[in-house]
Amino acid sequence: MTFQPGDWFECRNQELMQLLQSKSIRTSAEVIRAEIIGSDAGVLALTGAEAPEGVERYGMALKRNTRISLPWARTLILRRDAAPSAETAALGMMRLDDSEYPAWEMVARLESFQRLARDVGTPEEQALTLAALGDLRLPVYDAGMIWVRRTPTTEEVIQLWRAEIEQGHDPQHAFLRAVYSRPVALCTLPADWMGSWIGA
């Protein structure tokens, strides 16, 4: 069997130690440290969000605030209790880095594989989304964990999203209305993505 960079495989502890010693493989943490551009990047943990421990080992900063903002060129905005691991935070950030392909402007994970905008939020929120976007058959994003590269477009999206949240609107519907109102390059991650796959 042949493995390519980014592939995963199962092995026993002793085999793993031998492969690591011979430098035949690298751990995900080693790959992240070698490839991430950590400068001018950080995690913004909003009130109630538990920040991941150890993000500084990947060169990222950490800030706590009550208001959504983009304090760095690349920011992970956390709005929920369950914190991602430092590796998950870093892997999401890597999708914003410039590489051989044009970098994404935003990265967000689907909230579920089945639920659509018509399935979440109050009837009032659904009516606002329908009026703004013309359809409720839209995937719903996990609005608690969003990676953003600061560009003129994403600054507008974040401003729109923040304004709606501060007016008391549902964060998921507000995010949909903001992100679909501007031509933003959004990388959509599957609902079960936790940063465990480097290859994509």
Beta strands, then each sheet from edge to edge (+ up, - down):
strand 1: 41-46
strand 2: 61-65
strand 3: 74-78
strand 4: 106-110
strand 5: 141-149
strand 6: 186-189
sheet 1: 2+ 1+ 3+ 5- 4+ 6+
end
